[in-house]
């Protein structure tokens, strides 16, 4: 049985549940359209820093924040379009703005569609008209995020897009990674290194970008919690970014369509013609062992 219920705490929250699988997600449209929780058989899959979440002045650390129209940051937060300079903060504005719920489904699966359209706030920093429609679908042990990006402008729409999921974990030394890339860019040193499947979790921060992906699947096996996470993504996602902080019970494995500063460099940038749209999808699944 599938249900959608609603709670009004600090933020209006939609709870999508698959009762047969004993799983649910929570979605908060007004706080960036974000999924804040995903629970399967009593185990929390996502991490959430509740103190930051309750403060609307702070970006959320936790759940699955949406990245648009950039992933990562720009030099001095600046980019140039048509000879004019604009400012965009890290990861763009989609994760900070309210989204609208348009469709709810409980037939054969449970899903919720949320929409973000360009407005005066977005046009001040990103001079384009667009409509984003994201559908969250929960069924059994998997969560699918289908996305539709529409260009409502009379000019081409340049963007990159992605997600910044925070996955709950215990002892990080008990994590095994299968990432389909043989090298990564260390965002601190700006150097490329070979990847042997291991991370040094004694570092204060790990911020690695994996490119040249050999497949559309990555997995993380958590031997401490007896869970295996699988991340499947369309081939438009050019890289996976791994990020974590020492002493925090999370790791992030982030599918990005393009890297930092692509709005300036054009590398892997998606550009939609006027009136055109682009769909893409990611699927997250969890199995217990």
MINU-653677 format. One record per residue: x, y, z of N, C-alpha, C in turn; residue number from 1. Coordinates in steps of 0.1 Angstrom, whole numbers, plus 5000, padded with zeros to 4 digits. Each point is the difference from the previous one (the first is absolute). Example, Ala and Ser with C-alpha at 12.3 -4.5 7.8 and 13.67 -1.06 7.14 Angstrom:
BEGIN
NODE  n.px  n.py  n.pz  ca.px  ca.py  ca.pz  c.px  c.py  c.pz  pos
NODE  5132  4943  5078   4991   5012   5000  5009  5012  5000    1
NODE  4996  5011  4993   5009   5011   5000  4992  5011  5008    2
***
This chain:
BEGIN
NODE  n.px  n.py  n.pz  ca.px  ca.py  ca.pz  c.px  c.py  c.pz  pos
NODE  5008  4988  5000   4992   5012   5000  5009  5012  5000    1
NODE  4996  5010  4992   5007   5013   4999  4992  5011  5005    2
NODE  5006  5009  5008   4992   5012   5004  5009  5012  5000    3
NODE  4993  5012  4999   5007   5013   5002  4992  5007  5011    4
NODE  5008  5004  5010   4994   5008   5011  5007  5013  5001    5
NODE  4995  5009  5008   5006   5013   5001  5001  5004  5015    6
NODE  5011  5006  5004   5003   5005   5013  5003  5015  4999    7
NODE  4995  5008  5010   5004   5014   5001  5008  5002  5013    8
NODE  5013  5000  4999   5008   5004   5011  5006  5014  4997    9
NODE  5013  5001  5000   5005   5013   4996  4998  5002  4985   10
NODE  5001  4989  4992   4998   5000   4986  4989  4990  4996   11
NODE  4992  5003  4990   4991   4990   4995  5007  4988  4994   12
NODE  4997  4989  5005   5007   4987   4996  4991  4990  4994   13
NODE  5004  4994  4989   4993   4989   4994  5007  4987  5003   14
NODE  4992  4990  5005   5006   4987   5003  4995  4990  4990   15
NODE  5009  4994  4992   4996   4990   4990  5004  4987  5006   16
NODE  4991  4990  5001   5002   4988   5007  4997  4988  4991   17
NODE  5008  4990  5000   4997   4986   4995  4999  4991  5012   18
NODE  4988  4997  5004   4998   4993   5013  5004  4985  4998   19
NODE  4999  4995  4989   5004   4986   4998  5015  4998  5002   20
NODE  5008  5010  4995   5014   4999   5001  5005  5006  5013   21
NODE  4991  5007  5008   5003   5007   5012  5011  5010  4997   22
NODE  4997  5009  4990   5009   5011   4997  4992  5013  4998   23
NODE  5007  5011  5002   4994   5013   4997  5010  5010  4998   24
NODE  4996  5011  4993   5008   5012   4998  4992  5012  5005   25
NODE  5008  5010  5004   4993   5013   5003  5005  5011  4990   26
NODE  4991  5008  4995   5004   5010   4991  4995  5013  5005   27
NODE  5008  5011  4999   4997   5013   5005  5001  5010  4988   28
NODE  4989  5002  4993   5000   5008   4988  5005  5014  5002   29
NODE  4996  5007  5011   5003   5014   5002  5015  5002  5004   30
NODE  5007  4989  5004   5014   5002   5003  5009  4993  4989   31
NODE  4998  5005  4988   5008   4996   4989  4995  4987  4994   32
NODE  4988  4996  5002   4995   4988   4994  5007  4987  5004   33
NODE  5006  5001  5012   5009   4990   5005  4994  4987  5006   34
NODE  5006  4989  4997   4997   4988   5008  5008  5000  5013   35
NODE  4994  5000  5011   5007   5001   5013  5003  4987  5007   36
NODE  4991  4990  4997   5001   4987   5007  4997  4989  4990   37
NODE  5007  4989  5002   4997   4988   4993  5003  4988  5010   38
NODE  4989  4993  5003   5002   4990   5010  4995  4986  4994   39
NODE  5008  4990  5002   4996   4986   4995  5001  4991  5012   40
NODE  4989  4994  5003   4999   4990   5011  5007  5005  5013   41
NODE  4997  5012  5003   5005   5006   5013  5013  5006  4999   42
NODE  5007  4999  4989   5014   5006   4999  5000  5012  4992   43
NODE  5006  5011  5006   5001   5012   4993  5011  4999  4989   44
NODE  4997  5004  4988   5009   4999   4989  5007  5014  4998   45
NODE  4993  5010  5003   5006   5014   4998  5004  5006  5014   46
NODE  5010  5009  4999   5004   5008   5011  4993  5014  4999   47
NODE  4997  5006  5012   4994   5013   5000  5005  5008  5012   48
NODE  5006  5011  4997   5004   5009   5011  4988  5009  5003   49
NODE  4993  4996  5011   4987   5006   5003  5001  5015  5004   50
NODE  5011  5003  5006   5002   5015   5004  5001  5009  4988   51
NODE  5008  4996  4990   5001   5008   4988  4986  4999  4992   52
NODE  4994  4989  5000   4987   4999   4993  4989  5010  5006   53
NODE  5000  5002  5013   4990   5009   5005  5003  5014  4999   54
NODE  5013  5003  4995   5004   5014   4998  4999  5004  4985   55
NODE  4990  5007  4996   4998   5003   4985  5012  5008  4994   56
NODE  5008  5006  5009   5011   5008   4995  5012  4992  4996   57
NODE  5000  4987  5004   5011   4991   4997  4996  4990  4990   58
NODE  5010  4996  4991   4998   4989   4991  4999  4987  5008   59
NODE  4992  4991  4995   4998   4987   5007  5012  4991  4998   60
NODE  5004  4994  5011   5010   4989   5000  4992  4987  5003   61
NODE  4996  4993  4990   4992   4988   5002  4990  4998  4989   62
NODE  4994  4988  5001   4990   4997   4990  5006  4999  4986   63
NODE  4992  5004  4990   5005   5000   4986  4997  5014  4994   64
NODE  5009  5010  5002   4999   5013   4994  5001  4999  4985   65
NODE  4993  5009  4993   5000   5001   4986  5010  5011  4995   66
NODE  5008  4997  4990   5010   5009   4995  4996  5005  4986   67
NODE  4998  5013  4999   4996   5006   4987  5000  5016  5002   68
NODE  5005  5007  4991   5005   4997   4986  5015  4997  5000   69
NODE  5006  4999  5011   5014   4996   5000  5003  4989  5011   70
NODE  5010  4993  4998   5005   4990   5010  5014  5006  5005   71
NODE  5002  5000  5013   5012   5005   5006  4999  5016  5000   72
NODE  5012  5006  4999   5001   5014   5001  5007  5006  4988   73
NODE  4998  5013  4998   5007   5008   4990  5011  5008  5006   74
NODE  5010  5004  4992   5010   5009   5006  4994  5013  5004   75
NODE  5002  5003  5013   4993   5012   5006  4985  5000  4998   76
NODE  4994  4989  4998   4986   4998   4997  4995  5008  4988   77
NODE  5009  5002  4990   4997   5009   4989  5000  4991  4987   78
NODE  4991  5004  4990   5001   4996   4987  4995  5011  4990   79
NODE  5004  4999  4988   4997   5010   4990  4991  4995  4989   80
NODE  4989  5007  4997   4991   4997   4990  4996  5012  4992   81
NODE  5003  5000  4986   4997   5011   4992  5007  5013  5004   82
NODE  5012  4998  5005   5008   5011   5004  4997  5006  5014   83
NODE  4990  4994  5006   4996   5005   5013  5004  4990  5011   84
NODE  5004  5005  5012   5004   4991   5011  4989  4997  5009   85
NODE  4998  4988  5004   4990   4996   5010  5006  4992  5011   86
NODE  4993  4999  5011   5005   4992   5012  4990  4989  5003   87
NODE  5006  4988  5002   4993   4989   5004  5007  4993  5012   88
NODE  4993  4997  5011   5007   4994   5011  5002  4985  4997   89
NODE  5008  4994  5008   5003   4985   4998  4988  4992  4999   90
NODE  5000  4991  4990   4989   4991   4996  4987  5006  4995   91
NODE  5000  5013  4998   4989   5007   4995  4989  5002  5010   92
NODE  4988  5003  4995   4989   5005   5008  4988  4990  5002   93
NODE  5000  4989  4992   4989   4991   5001  4998  4994  5014   94
NODE  5011  4998  5007   4999   4994   5013  4995  5009  5011   95
NODE  4999  5013  4997   4996   5010   5010  4985  5005  4998   96
NODE  4995  4999  4988   4987   5006   4996  4989  4990  5003   97
NODE  4987  5005  5002   4989   4992   5001  4996  4994  4987   98
NODE  4996  4987  5000   4995   4993   4988  4985  4997  5003   99
NODE  4993  4998  4989   4985   4998   5001  4997  4985  4997  100
NODE  4991  4995  5008   4995   4986   4997  4989  5000  4989  101
NODE  5002  4992  4990   4990   5000   4989  4993  4987  4998  102
NODE  5006  4988  5003   4994   4987   4998  5004  4991  5011  103
NODE  4990  4992  5004   5002   4989   5010  4994  4987  4995  104
NODE  5007  4989  5002   4995   4987   4995  5002  4990  5010  105
NODE  4990  4991  5002   5001   4988   5009  4996  4988  4993  106
NODE  4999  5000  4987   4997   4988   4992  5012  4992  4996  107
NODE  5001  4988  5005   5011   4991   4997  5014  5004  5005  108
NODE  5001  5012  5004   5012   5006   5006  4996  5013  5007  109
NODE  5009  5007  5006   4996   5013   5006  5010  5010  4995  110
NODE  4995  5011  4995   5008   5010   4994  4994  5014  5002  111
NODE  5010  5010  5000   4996   5014   5002  5008  5008  4990  112
NODE  4993  5010  4993   5007   5008   4991  5001  5014  5006  113
NODE  5012  5006  4999   5002   5014   5005  5006  5008  4989  114
NODE  4996  5013  4999   5004   5009   4989  5006  5013  5005  115
NODE  5010  5004  4993   5006   5013   5002  5000  5008  4987  116
NODE  4995  5012  5000   5000   5008   4987  5008  5013  5003  117
NODE  5006  5005  4989   5008   5012   5001  4991  5012  5006  118
NODE  5006  5009  5007   4992   5011   5005  5010  5012  5002  119
NODE  4996  5011  5006   5008   5012   5001  5013  4997  5008  120
NODE  4999  4991  5010   5012   4997   5008  5010  4992  4991  121
NODE  4996  4991  4992   5009   4992   4992  5006  5008  4989  122
NODE  4991  5008  4993   5004   5008   4989  5011  5011  5003  123
NODE  5000  5004  5013   5010   5010   5004  5014  4994  5000  124
NODE  5001  4987  5002   5014   4994   5000  5002  4990  4988  125
NODE  4989  4997  4993   5001   4990   4989  4989  5004  4990  126
NODE  5004  5008  4990   4990   5007   4991  4993  4991  4990  127
NODE  4993  4990  5005   4994   4990   4991  4986  4997  5006  128
NODE  4991  4995  4991   4987   4994   5005  5001  4985  4998  129
NODE  4995  4993  5010   5001   4986   5000  4989  4994  5009  130
NODE  4998  4987  4999   4991   4993   5009  5006  4986  5003  131
NODE  5002  4997  5012   5005   4987   5005  4989  4992  5006  132
NODE  4998  4988  4996   4990   4991   5005  5008  4987  5005  133
NODE  4999  4997  5013   5007   4989   5006  4989  4990  5006  134
NODE  5001  4988  4996   4991   4990   5006  5007  4990  5008  135
NODE  4997  4999  5013   5006   4991   5010  4991  4988  5000  136
NODE  5005  4988  4997   4992   4988   5001  5007  4990  5009  137
NODE  4992  4995  5009   5004   4990   5010  4993  4987  4997  138
NODE  5008  4989  4999   4993   4987   4998  5010  4989  5005  139
NODE  4996  4993  5011   5009   4990   5005  5012  5006  5006  140
NODE  5012  4995  4996   5012   5005   5006  5007  5010  4991  141
NODE  4993  5006  4990   5006   5010   4992  4993  5013  4999  142
NODE  5008  5010  4997   4995   5014   4999  5005  5005  4987  143
NODE  4990  5005  4992   5004   5005   4986  4997  5015  5000  144
NODE  5009  5008  4994   4997   5014   4998  5001  5003  4985  145
NODE  4988  5001  4994   4999   5004   4986  4999  5015  4999  146
NODE  5008  5006  4991   5001   5014   4998  4996  5004  4986  147
NODE  4994  5012  4999   4997   5006   4987  5004  5015  5001  148
NODE  5009  5004  4991   5005   5013   4999  4995  5007  4988  149
NODE  4993  5010  5001   4994   5007   4988  5005  5014  4998  150
NODE  5004  5003  4988   5004   5014   4997  4988  5008  4995  151
NODE  4996  5010  5008   4988   5008   4996  5005  5014  4995  152
NODE  5014  5001  4998   5006   5012   4995  4999  5001  4985  153
NODE  5003  5011  4994   5002   5002   4986  5014  4999  4996  154
NODE  5009  4996  5009   5014   4998   4998  5004  4987  5006  155
NODE  5012  4994  4996   5004   4988   5005  5002  5000  5016  156
NODE  4997  4989  5006   5001   4999   5015  5012  4992  5004  157
NODE  5010  5006  5006   5012   4992   5004  4999  4996  5015  158
NODE  5003  4988  5003   4999   4996   5014  5008  4987  5003  159
NODE  5003  4998  5012   5004   4986   5005  4990  4997  5012  160
NODE  4999  4987  5002   4990   4996   5010  5006  4988  5008  161
NODE  4995  4998  5012   5004   4988   5007  4993  4999  5014  162
NODE  5005  4991  5008   4995   4998   5013  5011  4998  5010  163
NODE  4997  5003  5013   5011   5000   5010  4995  4992  5012  164
NODE  4997  4987  4997   4994   4991   5011  5010  4998  5011  165
NODE  4995  5001  5012   5007   4997   5013  4996  4986  5005  166
NODE  5009  4990  4999   4996   4987   5005  5005  4998  5014  167
NODE  4992  4995  5008   5003   4996   5014  5010  4989  5000  168
NODE  5009  5000  5010   5010   4989   5001  5004  5000  5015  169
NODE  5007  4989  5003   5006   4998   5013  5015  5001  4999  170
NODE  5007  4989  5002   5014   4999   4999  5004  5001  4985  171
NODE  5007  5011  4996   5003   5002   4986  5010  4990  4995  172
NODE  5008  4994  5010   5010   4990   4995  4993  4987  4996  173
NODE  4987  4999  5003   4993   4988   4996  4992  5002  4986  174
NODE  5004  5011  4993   4993   5003   4988  5009  4995  4988  175
NODE  4994  4993  4991   5007   4996   4987  4994  5007  4988  176
NODE  5008  5006  4992   4995   5008   4989  5003  4993  4986  177
NODE  4990  5001  4992   5003   4996   4986  4995  5011  4991  178
NODE  5010  5009  4996   4998   5012   4992  5006  4997  4987  179
NODE  4992  5002  4989   5005   4996   4987  5010  5010  4993  180
NODE  5011  5003  5007   5010   5009   4995  5013  4997  5006  181
NODE  5011  5001  4992   5013   4997   5005  5007  5012  5006  182
NODE  4994  5012  4999   5007   5012   5005  4990  5010  5006  183
NODE  5006  5009  5008   4992   5011   5005  5008  5013  5000  184
NODE  4992  5011  5000   5006   5013   5002  4998  5004  5015  185
NODE  5011  5002  5007   4999   5005   5014  4997  5015  4999  186
NODE  4988  5004  5005   4996   5014   4999  5009  5010  5008  187
NODE  5008  4994  5010   5009   5009   5008  5013  5003  4992  188
NODE  5006  4989  4995   5013   5002   4993  4999  5003  4986  189
NODE  4987  4997  4994   4998   5001   4985  5009  4991  4992  190
NODE  5004  4989  5007   5008   4990   4993  4992  4987  4997  191
NODE  5004  4993  4990   4994   4987   4997  5007  4989  5007  192
NODE  4993  4990  5005   5006   4989   5007  4993  4987  4995  193
NODE  5008  4989  5001   4994   4987   4997  4992  4995  5012  194
NODE  4989  4993  4997   4990   4996   5010  5001  4985  5001  195
NODE  5003  4995  5013   5001   4986   5002  4988  4994  5008  196
NODE  4990  5008  5001   4988   4995   5007  5000  5004  5015  197
NODE  5010  5007  5005   5001   5003   5014  5000  5015  5002  198
NODE  4995  5004  5012   5001   5014   5004  5007  5001  5013  199
NODE  5007  5011  5002   5007   5002   5013  4991  5009  5009  200
NODE  4992  4993  5009   4990   5007   5008  5006  5007  5012  201
NODE  5014  5000  5001   5006   5008   5010  5002  5014  4996  202
NODE  4997  5003  4987   5001   5014   4995  4988  5007  5006  203
NODE  5002  5013  5002   4989   5009   5005  4989  5001  4990  204
NODE  5003  5000  4988   4990   5001   4989  5005  4993  4988  205
NODE  4990  4993  4993   5003   4993   4988  4990  5006  4989  206
NODE  5006  5005  4990   4992   5007   4989  5006  4996  4987  207
NODE  4995  4988  4994   5006   4995   4988  4990  4999  4989  208
NODE  5004  5004  4988   4991   4999   4988  5005  4989  4991  209
NODE  4991  4990  4998   5004   4989   4991  4994  5002  4986  210
NODE  5008  5001  4990   4995   5001   4986  5004  4988  4992  211
NODE  4997  5001  4987   5003   4989   4991  4993  4987  5005  212
NODE  4988  5001  5004   4992   4989   5005  4999  4988  4990  213
NODE  5003  4988  5005   4999   4988   4991  4987  4994  4999  214
NODE  4991  5003  5010   4986   4995   4999  4991  5009  5007  215
NODE  4987  4997  5000   4990   5009   5006  4995  4994  5014  216
NODE  5009  4993  5007   4997   4994   5013  5012  5002  5010  217
NODE  4997  5004  5012   5010   5000   5011  4993  4993  5012  218
NODE  5008  4994  5008   4995   4993   5012  5009  5003  5012  219
NODE  4993  5000  5012   5007   5001   5013  4994  4990  5009  220
NODE  5009  4991  5005   4996   4990   5009  5004  5004  5014  221
NODE  4990  5001  5009   5002   5004   5014  5000  4988  5009  222
NODE  5012  4994  5003   5000   4988   5008  4996  5002  5014  223
NODE  5001  5012  5005   4996   5004   5014  4985  4999  5001  224
NODE  4993  5005  4990   4985   5001   5001  4994  4989  4992  225
NODE  5008  4991  4993   4995   4989   4992  4990  5005  4989  226
NODE  5005  5011  4993   4992   5005   4989  5009  5002  4988  227
NODE  4994  4998  4988   5007   5003   4988  4991  5010  4992  228
NODE  5007  5011  4997   4994   5011   4992  5004  4999  4986  229
NODE  4990  5001  4990   5004   5001   4986  4994  5013  4994  230
NODE  5009  5007  4993   4996   5012   4994  5001  4998  4985  231
NODE  4988  5001  4993   5000   4999   4985  4996  5014  4995  232
NODE  5007  5004  4989   4998   5013   4994  5001  5000  4985  233
NODE  4993  5009  4993   5001   5001   4986  5014  5004  4995  234
NODE  5003  4997  4988   5013   5003   4995  5003  5015  4998  235
NODE  4990  5009  5002   5003   5014   5000  5007  5005  5012  236
NODE  5000  4991  5011   5008   5004   5012  5014  4997  4997  237
NODE  5008  5010  4999   5014   4999   4996  5010  4996  5011  238
NODE  4995  5002  5012   5009   4998   5012  4993  4996  5012  239
NODE  5007  4994  5009   4995   4998   5014  5010  5007  5010  240
NODE  4994  5007  5009   5008   5007   5010  4998  4993  5013  241
NODE  5012  4997  5007   4999   4994   5013  5005  5011  5010  242
NODE  4991  5002  5010   5003   5010   5010  4997  4995  5014  243
NODE  5009  5002  5010   4996   4997   5014  5009  5009  5009  244
NODE  4996  5001  5012   5008   5007   5011  5003  4990  5011  245
NODE  5012  5002  5005   5005   4992   5011  4990  5002  5012  246
NODE  4997  4989  5007   4991   5001   5012  4986  5001  4998  247
NODE  4996  5000  4987   4985   5001   4996  4996  4987  4995  248
NODE  4987  4996  5004   4995   4987   4996  4993  5000  4987  249
NODE  5007  5005  4990   4994   5000   4986  5011  4999  4990  250
NODE  4996  4996  4988   5009   5002   4988  4990  5004  4989  251
NODE  5005  5008  4990   4992   5004   4989  5006  4994  4987  252
NODE  4992  4994  4992   5004   4996   4987  4990  5006  4990  253
NODE  5005  5010  4993   4992   5010   4993  5001  4999  4985  254
NODE  4989  4996  4993   5001   5001   4985  4998  5014  4995  255
NODE  5010  5004  4992   5000   5014   4994  5000  4998  4984  256
NODE  4993  5008  4993   5001   5000   4986  5012  5007  4995  257
NODE  5006  5009  5008   5012   5008   4996  5007  5004  5012  258
NODE  5013  5004  4999   5008   5003   5011  4999  5015  5004  259
NODE  5008  5004  5010   5000   5014   5004  5004  5009  4988  260
NODE  4994  5012  5000   5003   5010   4991  4996  4997  4985  261
NODE  4992  4990  4998   4996   4997   4986  4992  5011  4994  262
NODE  4993  5008  5008   4993   5011   4994  5009  5010  4993  263
NODE  5013  5001  5004   5010   5008   4994  5008  4993  4989  264
NODE  5003  4987  5003   5009   4993   4991  4992  4993  4989  265
NODE  4988  4996  5002   4992   4993   4991  5002  4985  5000  266
NODE  5009  4995  5008   5003   4986   5000  4989  4992  5006  267
NODE  4995  4990  4992   4988   4992   5004  4987  5008  5003  268
NODE  5000  5012  4997   4988   5008   5002  4989  4996  4991  269
NODE  4988  4999  5006   4988   4997   4992  4994  5013  4995  270
NODE  4997  5001  4988   4994   5012   4994  4987  4996  4992  271
NODE  4989  5005  5005   4987   4997   4993  4996  5011  4991  272
NODE  4996  4996  4988   4995   5010   4990  4987  5006  5006  273
NODE  4996  5012  4995   4987   5006   5004  4988  4990  4998  274
NODE  4992  4998  5010   4989   4991   5000  5003  4986  5002  275
NODE  5013  4996  5001   5004   4986   5001  4999  4996  5014  276
NODE  5001  4986  5002   5000   4995   5014  5010  4988  5000  277
NODE  5004  4996  5012   5009   4989   5002  4995  4992  5012  278
NODE  4999  4987  4999   4997   4992   5011  5012  4992  5005  279
NODE  5001  4997  5012   5011   4992   5006  4995  4993  5013  280
NODE  5007  4990  5004   4995   4993   5012  5012  4994  5008  281
NODE  4998  4999  5013   5009   4992   5008  4991  4990  5008  282
NODE  5006  4989  5004   4993   4990   5008  5009  4996  5012  283
NODE  4995  5000  5012   5007   4996   5011  4993  4987  5006  284
NODE  5008  4990  5003   4994   4988   5006  5009  4995  5011  285
NODE  4993  4994  5010   5007   4995   5012  4996  4986  5003  286
NODE  5010  4992  5002   4997   4986   5003  5007  4997  5014  287
NODE  4993  4991  5008   5006   4996   5013  5006  4986  4998  288
NODE  5011  4998  5008   5006   4987   4999  5004  4995  5014  289
***
